[in-house]
Amino acid sequence: MLFRYLNILTEELFVNFITAKILTTIHFFAGYALMGAGLKKADKSFIKIVFGGMVIRLFLMLGAIFMGQKLLNVRDNSFIFLVFIFYFYYLTLEIYYLSKKAIKK
């Protein structure tokens, strides 16, 4: 919020930031739930649940990006860059969570 008041962050960039953050956060929690469900299953089922869920989540994220661009009129470059940054941040958290759970088993 401080950046917005200092006129470093424009309103358009702020909307892109919030939209990208919401989309990737939803994406992260869906993956977190799938990993939690997959860890309770056998190895073969785990692979199907986690990687199948990842493919479905990626296509849903792609659709959400296209809808965000068309419906919200977000600026393409900054929105996609922010989604990219948040996606890899949350992917790192997912891998960290998975490694911690795998060590406990």
N, CA, C and O of each residue as an XYZ file, in Angstrom:
420
protein
N       0.816     -1.200      0.000
C       0.000      0.000      0.000
C       0.859      1.262      0.000
O       0.457      2.293     -0.540
N       2.035      1.177      0.605
C       2.916      2.335      0.646
C       3.344      2.738     -0.760
O       3.444      3.926     -1.067
N       3.599      1.737     -1.623
C       3.994      2.035     -2.998
C       2.904      2.784     -3.748
O       3.189      3.649     -4.576
N       1.667      2.449     -3.456
C       0.554      3.112     -4.128
C       0.471      4.587     -3.725
O       0.186      5.450     -4.555
N       0.719      4.861     -2.463
C       0.654      6.244     -1.994
C       1.848      7.073     -2.464
O       1.750      8.294     -2.578
N       2.948      6.429     -2.731
C       4.129      7.135     -3.224
C       4.139      7.263     -4.741
O       5.116      7.736     -5.319
N       3.062      6.844     -5.382
C       2.903      6.887     -6.842
C       3.952      6.051     -7.575
O       4.280      6.331     -8.728
N       4.472      5.029     -6.906
C       5.381      4.094     -7.556
C       4.568      3.011     -8.251
O       4.968      2.497     -9.296
N       3.446      2.674     -7.677
C       2.585      1.619     -8.198
C       1.327      2.263     -8.770
O       0.556      2.884     -8.039
N       1.122      2.118    -10.069
C      -0.061      2.693    -10.691
C      -1.282      1.840    -10.363
O      -1.162      0.701     -9.913
N      -2.446      2.410    -10.597
C      -3.681      1.676    -10.323
C      -3.796      0.444    -11.201
O      -4.264     -0.602    -10.751
N      -3.374      0.561    -12.443
C      -3.430     -0.567    -13.374
C      -2.516     -1.701    -12.912
O      -2.897     -2.871    -12.959
N      -1.323     -1.354    -12.471
C      -0.390     -2.365    -11.979
C      -0.895     -2.974    -10.675
O      -0.700     -4.165    -10.430
N      -1.536     -2.172     -9.846
C      -2.099     -2.667     -8.593
C      -3.202     -3.688     -8.869
O      -3.261     -4.720     -8.199
N      -4.074     -3.421     -9.841
C      -5.130     -4.375    -10.219
C      -4.508     -5.651    -10.771
O      -4.968     -6.748    -10.452
N      -3.469     -5.527    -11.595
C      -2.779     -6.698    -12.119
C      -2.169     -7.525    -10.991
O      -2.239     -8.754    -11.003
N      -1.575     -6.847    -10.026
C      -0.955     -7.516     -8.888
C      -1.987     -8.312     -8.085
O      -1.779     -9.487     -7.785
N      -3.086     -7.668     -7.748
C      -4.126     -8.321     -6.945
C      -4.748     -9.486     -7.708
O      -4.971    -10.551     -7.132
N      -5.029     -9.298     -8.987
C      -5.631    -10.363     -9.795
C      -4.700    -11.558     -9.904
O      -5.133    -12.698     -9.739
N      -3.428    -11.310    -10.179
C      -2.455    -12.398    -10.284
C      -2.292    -13.110     -8.951
O      -2.180    -14.335     -8.909
N      -2.277    -12.358     -7.874
C      -2.131    -12.953     -6.542
C      -3.324    -13.844     -6.202
O      -3.144    -14.935     -5.662
N      -4.524    -13.397     -6.507
C      -5.719    -14.188     -6.224
C      -5.728    -15.471     -7.048
O      -5.997    -16.550     -6.519
N      -5.436    -15.356     -8.340
C      -5.440    -16.549     -9.211
C      -4.418    -17.579     -8.760
O      -4.732    -18.766     -8.676
N      -3.205    -17.142     -8.471
C      -2.176    -18.092     -8.087
C      -2.389    -18.637     -6.677
O      -1.985    -19.764     -6.390
N      -3.011    -17.867     -5.801
C      -3.310    -18.372     -4.464
C      -4.362    -19.476     -4.531
O      -4.244    -20.491     -3.845
N      -5.376    -19.281     -5.345
C      -6.384    -20.332     -5.541
C      -5.724    -21.579     -6.133
O      -6.012    -22.701     -5.717
N      -4.846    -21.372     -7.095
C      -4.107    -22.459     -7.727
C      -3.274    -23.211     -6.691
O      -3.232    -24.442     -6.703
N      -2.616    -22.483     -5.801
C      -1.788    -23.095     -4.764
C      -2.619    -23.942     -3.799
O      -2.247    -25.074     -3.490
N      -3.736    -23.402     -3.326
C      -4.542    -24.149     -2.369
C      -5.181    -25.384     -2.990
O      -5.391    -26.384     -2.303
N      -5.489    -25.324     -4.277
C      -5.987    -26.521     -4.968
C      -4.891    -27.584     -5.007
O      -5.162    -28.759     -4.762
N      -3.669    -27.187     -5.308
C      -2.551    -28.131     -5.319
C      -2.248    -28.673     -3.939
O      -1.929    -29.853     -3.791
N      -2.342    -27.833     -2.937
C      -2.123    -28.249     -1.551
C      -3.142    -29.307     -1.141
O      -2.794    -30.296     -0.495
N      -4.391    -29.097     -1.516
C      -5.447    -30.061     -1.194
C      -5.221    -31.378     -1.939
O      -5.405    -32.455     -1.371
N      -4.822    -31.291     -3.208
C      -4.555    -32.509     -3.973
C      -3.367    -33.272     -3.411
O      -3.388    -34.502     -3.370
N      -2.339    -32.567     -2.980
C      -1.195    -33.253     -2.380
C      -1.577    -33.916     -1.069
O      -1.140    -35.029     -0.778
N      -2.382    -33.239     -0.291
C      -2.837    -33.826      0.970
C      -3.638    -35.096      0.731
O      -3.483    -36.081      1.453
N      -4.493    -35.071     -0.280
C      -5.274    -36.261     -0.610
C      -4.386    -37.348     -1.210
O      -4.586    -38.531     -0.936
N      -3.414    -36.958     -2.019
C      -2.542    -37.924     -2.670
C      -1.592    -38.607     -1.709
O      -1.247    -39.772     -1.908
N      -1.166    -37.912     -0.678
C      -0.237    -38.499      0.284
C      -0.869    -39.626      1.087
O      -0.160    -40.473      1.629
N      -2.174    -39.644      1.166
C      -2.874    -40.698      1.909
C      -3.064    -41.959      1.074
O      -3.502    -42.985      1.596
N      -2.743    -41.897     -0.206
C      -2.965    -43.009     -1.126
C      -1.657    -43.745     -1.400
O      -0.589    -43.337     -0.945
N      -1.764    -44.838     -2.154
C      -0.591    -45.588     -2.588
C       0.202    -44.769     -3.597
O      -0.288    -43.772     -4.128
N       1.438    -45.205     -3.857
C       2.327    -44.430     -4.734
C       1.749    -44.193     -6.123
O       1.837    -43.085     -6.652
N       1.163    -45.218     -6.710
C       0.609    -45.082     -8.060
C      -0.553    -44.092     -8.072
O      -0.663    -43.266     -8.978
N      -1.398    -44.176     -7.086
C      -2.521    -43.242     -6.979
C      -2.026    -41.823     -6.699
O      -2.593    -40.850     -7.196
N      -0.962    -41.715     -5.898
C      -0.388    -40.415     -5.601
C       0.061    -39.712     -6.885
O      -0.220    -38.532     -7.094
N       0.758    -40.455     -7.732
C       1.246    -39.879     -8.994
C       0.081    -39.411     -9.853
O       0.124    -38.322    -10.426
N      -0.955    -40.229     -9.942
C      -2.114    -39.860    -10.754
C      -2.805    -38.620    -10.197
O      -3.181    -37.721    -10.949
N      -2.969    -38.577     -8.892
C      -3.677    -37.447     -8.273
C      -2.871    -36.161     -8.402
O      -3.403    -35.133     -8.821
N      -1.596    -36.213     -8.045
C      -0.786    -34.990     -8.024
C      -0.489    -34.496     -9.439
O      -0.711    -33.323     -9.740
N       0.009    -35.373    -10.307
C       0.368    -34.915    -11.650
C      -0.861    -34.685    -12.529
O      -0.873    -33.763    -13.344
N      -1.875    -35.499    -12.374
C      -3.118    -35.249    -13.102
C      -3.746    -33.936    -12.663
O      -4.239    -33.163    -13.484
N      -3.722    -33.694    -11.358
C      -4.232    -32.430    -10.829
C      -3.415    -31.252    -11.299
O      -3.953    -30.168    -11.526
N      -2.097    -31.457    -11.450
C      -1.238    -30.374    -11.917
C      -1.566    -29.990    -13.359
O      -1.592    -28.808    -13.703
N      -1.813    -30.986    -14.191
C      -2.168    -30.711    -15.587
C      -3.505    -29.977    -15.660
O      -3.644    -28.998    -16.394
N      -4.472    -30.449    -14.906
C      -5.784    -29.792    -14.889
C      -5.659    -28.370    -14.354
O      -6.259    -27.445    -14.902
N      -4.884    -28.190    -13.289
C      -4.708    -26.854    -12.715
C      -4.009    -25.908    -13.692
O      -4.348    -24.726    -13.755
N      -3.039    -26.416    -14.454
C      -2.351    -25.566    -15.430
C      -3.295    -25.099    -16.533
O      -3.247    -23.942    -16.950
N      -4.160    -26.011    -17.009
C      -5.117    -25.599    -18.032
C      -6.151    -24.621    -17.467
O      -6.563    -23.684    -18.151
N      -6.566    -24.842    -16.221
C      -7.485    -23.888    -15.591
C      -6.818    -22.529    -15.393
O      -7.459    -21.490    -15.553
N      -5.533    -22.539    -15.045
C      -4.805    -21.279    -14.883
C      -4.665    -20.571    -16.227
O      -4.797    -19.349    -16.301
N      -4.405    -21.318    -17.268
C      -4.319    -20.727    -18.605
C      -5.651    -20.089    -18.996
O      -5.680    -18.979    -19.527
N      -6.748    -20.794    -18.734
C      -8.074    -20.231    -19.009
C      -8.352    -18.993    -18.171
O      -8.947    -18.030    -18.656
N      -7.923    -19.016    -16.911
C      -8.126    -17.860    -16.033
C      -7.305    -16.666    -16.509
O      -7.755    -15.525    -16.406
N      -6.107    -16.920    -17.029
C      -5.283    -15.832    -17.558
C      -5.953    -15.210    -18.777
O      -6.014    -13.986    -18.896
N      -6.455    -16.047    -19.680
C      -7.143    -15.514    -20.863
C      -8.391    -14.729    -20.472
O      -8.656    -13.658    -21.019
N      -9.162    -15.272    -19.513
C     -10.362    -14.554    -19.068
C      -9.995    -13.240    -18.390
O     -10.673    -12.229    -18.572
N      -8.911    -13.260    -17.600
C      -8.467    -12.039    -16.947
C      -8.069    -10.974    -17.945
O      -8.338     -9.789    -17.747
N      -7.431    -11.399    -19.009
C      -7.029    -10.443    -20.035
C      -8.231     -9.882    -20.785
O      -8.269     -8.688    -21.084
N      -9.197    -10.713    -21.089
C     -10.354    -10.268    -21.866
C     -11.386     -9.532    -21.017
O     -11.878     -8.477    -21.416
N     -11.713    -10.077    -19.854
C     -12.792     -9.499    -19.043
C     -12.331     -8.327    -18.184
O     -13.065     -7.352    -18.021
N     -11.131     -8.413    -17.639
C     -10.669     -7.370    -16.731
C      -9.810     -6.323    -17.420
O      -9.453     -5.311    -16.816
N      -9.479     -6.561    -18.672
C      -8.649     -5.629    -19.448
C      -7.337     -5.312    -18.740
O      -6.916     -4.157    -18.675
N      -6.696     -6.356    -18.210
C      -5.412     -6.150    -17.563
C      -4.330     -6.017    -18.624
O      -4.469     -6.519    -19.739
N      -3.249     -5.332    -18.259
C      -2.135     -5.154    -19.192
C      -1.388     -6.478    -19.308
O      -1.002     -7.073    -18.302
N      -1.191     -6.925    -20.523
C      -0.662     -8.263    -20.772
C       0.695     -8.505    -20.130
O       0.856     -9.482    -19.398
N       1.660     -7.656    -20.380
C       3.028     -7.912    -19.933
C       3.148     -8.020    -18.422
O       3.705     -8.991    -17.909
N       2.642     -7.052    -17.725
C       2.789     -7.063    -16.273
C       1.953     -8.163    -15.627
O       2.393     -8.780    -14.657
N       0.767     -8.414    -16.143
C      -0.093     -9.448    -15.568
C       0.538    -10.828    -15.720
O       0.591    -11.593    -14.757
N       1.008    -11.148    -16.898
C       1.613    -12.460    -17.129
C       2.907    -12.603    -16.338
O       3.195    -13.673    -15.802
N       3.684    -11.530    -16.263
C       4.912    -11.577    -15.470
C       4.603    -11.812    -13.996
O       5.279    -12.611    -13.347
N       3.602    -11.134    -13.459
C       3.227    -11.323    -12.058
C       2.689    -12.727    -11.801
O       3.002    -13.327    -10.773
N       1.887    -13.258    -12.719
C       1.402    -14.640    -12.578
C       2.591    -15.592    -12.569
O       2.637    -16.524    -11.767
N       3.548    -15.361    -13.455
C       4.749    -16.184    -13.539
C       5.517    -16.156    -12.219
O       5.917    -17.208    -11.721
N       5.726    -14.988    -11.654
C       6.464    -14.848    -10.394
C       5.721    -15.543     -9.254
O       6.315    -16.330     -8.516
N       4.430    -15.257     -9.108
C       3.652    -15.884     -8.033
C       3.544    -17.390     -8.214
O       3.588    -18.142     -7.240
N       3.401    -17.832     -9.463
C       3.293    -19.268     -9.731
C       4.538    -19.996     -9.248
O       4.425    -21.027     -8.584
N       5.717    -19.485     -9.565
C       6.945    -20.158     -9.143
C       7.197    -20.010     -7.652
O       7.811    -20.887     -7.044
N       6.745    -18.944     -7.064
C       6.833    -18.804     -5.614
C       5.990    -19.880     -4.931
O       6.463    -20.570     -4.028
N       4.752    -20.015     -5.364
C       3.880    -21.021     -4.769
C       4.307    -22.439     -5.137
O       4.115    -23.357     -4.339
N       4.876    -22.641     -6.310
C       5.394    -23.951     -6.684
C       6.534    -24.358     -5.754
O       6.649    -25.525     -5.380
N       7.371    -23.399     -5.386
C       8.439    -23.668     -4.423
C       7.856    -24.082     -3.078
O       8.365    -25.003     -2.439
N       6.803    -23.416     -2.648
C       6.146    -23.796     -1.393
C       5.535    -25.196     -1.476
O       5.604    -25.958     -0.511
N       4.944    -25.538     -2.609
C       4.381    -26.877     -2.786
C       5.467    -27.942     -2.708
O       5.280    -28.973     -2.062
N       6.592    -27.701     -3.357
C       7.698    -28.660     -3.331
C       8.253    -28.787     -1.921
O       8.573    -29.889     -1.475
N       8.368    -27.676     -1.224
C       8.837    -27.699      0.157
C       7.885    -28.509      1.039
O       8.327    -29.336      1.835
N       6.584    -28.271      0.895
C       5.579    -29.015      1.664
C       5.670    -30.503      1.348
O       5.627    -31.336      2.253
N       5.794    -30.832      0.088
C       5.864    -32.237     -0.327
C       7.115    -32.900      0.202
O       7.066    -34.055      0.624
N       8.235    -32.201      0.190
C       9.480    -32.799      0.708
C       9.405    -33.007      2.215
O       9.897    -34.012      2.728
N       8.800    -32.079      2.918
C       8.645    -32.243      4.382
C       7.736    -33.416      4.716
O       8.008    -34.171      5.649
N       6.663    -33.569      3.959
C       5.744    -34.695      4.201
C       6.387    -36.023      3.812
O       6.142    -37.039      4.463
N       7.207    -36.029      2.760
C       7.860    -37.254      2.315
C       8.906    -37.711      3.324
O       9.108    -38.912      3.504
N       9.574    -36.766      3.985
C      10.575    -37.113      4.994
C       9.906    -37.754      6.204
O      10.470    -38.661      6.816
N       8.716    -37.293      6.551
C       7.995    -37.848      7.700
C       7.545    -39.282      7.469
O       7.373    -40.037      8.426
N       7.349    -39.670      6.201
C       6.888    -41.041      5.899
C       7.964    -42.019      6.027
O       7.744    -43.210      5.809
